[in-house]
Amino acid sequence: DVQLVESGGGSVQHGGSLRLSCVASTWPHTRSCMGWYRQAPGKEREAIALFGSDGSTSYDDSVKGRFIISKEHTNTTLYLQMNNLKSEDTAVYYCAADSRVVECSFWSMNIQNVHYGLNYWGKGTQVTVS
């Protein structure tokens, strides 16, 4: 079974940077859509960056231009480079993957998550910006 383990979280000052990593015990299906989600206190979990099996990337407006999602060429690690961090970025960050969505988009992943749940989730890593 696939296990996703996030790391790289921590405390950072406003304007600082962090890089999160998500290591897969075995890489999800080659057609998987992978992504980073976050959940701030009192708020719902939200998708912020997606990486498609074709190498395509997409970002939520809240992080566009500041965060970069990438994947190691060996297909074992997904990264999230976070720059110019703001207090509103404080949250628990999760890595997730699903092989059933036809399109790796925020809309598709949201529908999949709401109705069926995504295939795989990590346990999260805390990011605190002060």
C-alpha positions in Angstrom: 0.0 0.0 0.0 1.2 3.5 -0.7 2.2 5.6 2.3 2.9 9.3 2.0 5.1 11.0 4.6 5.5 14.8 4.7 8.4 16.7 6.2 10.0 20.1 6.2 7.4 22.0 8.2 8.4 24.4 11.0 8.3 27.9 12.3 9.4 30.8 10.1 9.1 34.5 10.0 6.9 36.5 7.7 8.6 36.7 4.3 10.7 33.6 4.9 10.8 30.3 3.0 10.3 26.6 3.6 10.5 23.5 1.4 8.1 20.7 2.2 8.8 17.1 1.0 6.4 14.2 0.5 8.1 10.9 0.3 6.1 8.0 -1.2 6.8 4.4 0.0 5.9 3.4 -3.5 4.9 5.9 -6.1 1.1 6.0 -6.7 -0.2 5.0 -10.1 1.6 6.7 -13.0 -1.6 8.5 -13.9 -2.0 9.9 -10.4 -2.8 13.5 -9.7 -0.7 14.5 -6.7 -1.1 17.6 -4.7 -0.5 19.7 -1.6 -3.4 20.6 0.7 -3.5 22.7 3.8 -5.8 23.1 6.7 -5.7 26.2 8.9 -7.3 26.3 12.4 -11.1 26.5 12.1 -11.1 26.2 8.3 -11.7 23.4 5.9 -8.8 21.6 4.2 -8.1 23.1 0.8 -6.0 22.2 -2.2 -3.3 24.7 -3.0 -1.0 23.0 -5.6 -1.4 20.1 -8.0 1.0 18.1 -10.1 -0.4 16.0 -12.9 1.1 12.8 -14.4 1.9 14.8 -17.5 4.0 17.3 -15.5 1.4 20.0 -15.5 1.1 22.2 -12.4 -1.7 24.3 -11.1 -2.0 26.6 -8.1 -4.6 28.2 -6.0 -4.7 32.0 -6.3 -3.7 32.3 -2.7 -0.2 30.8 -3.4 0.3 31.5 -7.1 3.7 33.2 -7.7 5.0 32.3 -4.2 4.8 28.5 -4.1 6.3 26.0 -6.5 5.3 22.3 -6.7 7.7 19.9 -8.2 8.5 16.2 -8.3 11.8 14.4 -8.1 12.7 12.7 -11.4 13.0 9.3 -9.6 9.3 9.6 -8.8 9.7 9.1 -5.1 9.3 12.6 -3.7 7.0 15.5 -4.2 8.1 19.0 -3.1 6.5 22.3 -2.3 8.8 25.3 -2.2 7.1 28.0 -0.3 8.5 31.6 -0.6 7.4 34.9 0.8 5.4 33.2 3.5 2.6 35.1 5.2 0.8 34.6 8.5 -2.2 33.4 6.6 -0.1 30.4 5.3 0.0 29.0 8.8 -1.6 25.6 8.6 -1.1 21.9 8.6 0.1 20.9 5.1 -0.8 17.5 3.6 0.3 15.6 0.6 -2.3 13.6 -1.3 -2.7 11.6 -4.4 -5.5 10.0 -6.5 -5.3 7.8 -9.6 -9.0 7.9 -10.5 -9.5 11.5 -11.5 -9.7 12.0 -15.3 -8.2 15.5 -15.1 -5.7 16.8 -12.6 -7.6 19.9 -11.7 -8.8 21.6 -8.5 -12.4 20.9 -9.6 -11.9 17.2 -10.3 -9.9 16.6 -7.1 -12.5 18.4 -5.0 -15.4 16.4 -6.5 -13.4 13.2 -6.0 -12.5 14.1 -2.4 -16.1 15.1 -1.5 -17.8 12.1 -2.9 -15.3 9.3 -2.7 -12.3 10.5 -0.7 -8.8 10.6 -2.3 -6.8 7.4 -2.6 -3.9 8.5 -0.3 -3.2 11.1 2.3 -0.1 11.9 4.4 -0.5 12.8 8.1 0.6 16.3 7.6 3.3 18.7 8.7 2.8 22.0 10.6 3.8 25.3 9.1 3.7 28.4 11.4 4.4 31.8 10.1 4.8 34.7 12.5 
